[in-house]
Amino acid sequence: MHALHSVPPHSASVRPWQSLVAIVYANEAYPQSTFEAIVEYCRRRELRAAGVLQHPVCPDTAGPCEVALEELTTGRRTDLYEDRGPGARGCRLDLAALAEVNAQVARSLDTGPELLILNKFGKVEAEGRGLLDLIAIAIDRGIPVVIGVPIRNLEAWRTFTGGLSAEFSSDPSETMDWLNRKFPVAVAQSAEPASC
């Protein structure tokens, strides 16, 4: 997964077997409603989904929102940012909390999920850490993966995936179309009448 990627952004030519999907979005414009729609789709269809759903946590309406990750198989939420007090600068990502979420999701992959949903290929992942091992485990086990990728990390994502990823916009209809093709609804077979 380390060759150069040749598929242009938001490629509409998705091969039916494609099992690695990046939802590409503008920096600082996380597609929350798209990921909520994916999780709701899985629950409605009774697809076993592993991974995380990101939730904004806004303790002070005047300040920036933080992020909590909900682990999908247990519903457990983990805050990802350290409270370093007012005036703190720089990245406040709690790497220990991220490692804890990573371990939770890794355990859930042992239960045979049908889909892995990851919130973001962020700065930590672009540097080769974070949730990357979960993607490798899922692909190795044949579990399709959906992940958010901000534009600023798109080239790092393409390098990491080596051309194995489809890229969709944050328009939920693109991902829903892929999900419907990936997980077609089984049509009940009517019994053939017995021949005389």
Buried (B, 14 or more C-beta within 10 A) or exposed (E): BEEEBEBEEBBEEBEEEBBBBBBBBEEEEBBBEBBBBBBEBBEEEEBBBBBBBBBEEEEEEEEEBBBBBBBBBEEBBBBBBBEEEEEEEEEEBBEEBBEBBBEBBBEBBEEEBBBBBBBBBBBBBBEEBBBBEBBEBBBEEEBBBBBBBBEEBBEBBBBBBEEBBBBBBBEBEBBBBBBEEBBEEEEEEEEEEEEE
